[in-house]
Amino acid sequence: MKYEMVSAKIPKKVKDKIKEYKINVSEVIRKSLEEEVKKREAIKIKKEIENNKNLIGKLKTKDVTILIREDRER
């Protein structure tokens, strides 16, 4: 897996506390960003599902059956 560098400015007080508590900044940032990305991906997927509910509801069983049969014949 390839990695990229990111950086952020934080208050000196926070930096001092990080040092005091010997916090592994890279690990904390990595986990936090991964969780945030997963959360936003879930929100995006949920929105896409909501947007497509109307389309799915408009499909008729007969049309879906025809499409499935055509796809199987390929």
Backbone hydrogen bonds, N-H to C=O, Kabsch-Sander energy under -0.5 kcal/mol:
donor,donor_aa,acceptor,acceptor_aa,energy
15,K,11,P,-2.1
16,D,12,K,-2.7
17,K,13,K,-2.0
18,I,14,V,-2.4
19,K,15,K,-2.0
20,E,16,D,-2.6
21,Y,17,K,-2.7
22,K,19,K,-0.8
23,I,18,I,-2.2
25,V,23,I,-1.4
28,V,24,N,-2.3
29,I,25,V,-2.9
30,R,26,S,-2.6
31,K,27,E,-2.5
32,S,28,V,-2.4
33,L,29,I,-2.8
34,E,30,R,-2.4
35,E,31,K,-2.4
36,E,32,S,-2.2
37,V,33,L,-2.4
38,K,34,E,-2.3
39,K,35,E,-2.4
40,R,36,E,-2.4
41,E,37,V,-2.5
42,A,38,K,-2.3
43,I,39,K,-2.0
44,K,40,R,-2.4
45,I,41,E,-2.6
46,K,42,A,-2.4
47,K,43,I,-2.3
48,E,44,K,-2.2
49,I,45,I,-2.5
50,E,46,K,-2.5
51,N,47,K,-2.5
52,N,48,E,-1.7
53,K,49,I,-1.1
54,N,50,E,-0.6
56,I,52,N,-2.5
57,G,53,K,-2.4
58,K,54,N,-1.1
58,K,55,L,-0.5
59,L,55,L,-0.7
59,L,56,I,-1.0
64,V,60,K,-2.2
65,T,61,T,-2.6
66,I,62,K,-2.0
67,L,63,D,-2.3
68,I,64,V,-2.5
69,R,65,T,-2.3
70,E,66,I,-2.5
71,D,67,L,-2.2
72,R,68,I,-2.1
73,E,69,R,-1.5
74,R,70,E,-0.7
74,R,71,D,-0.7
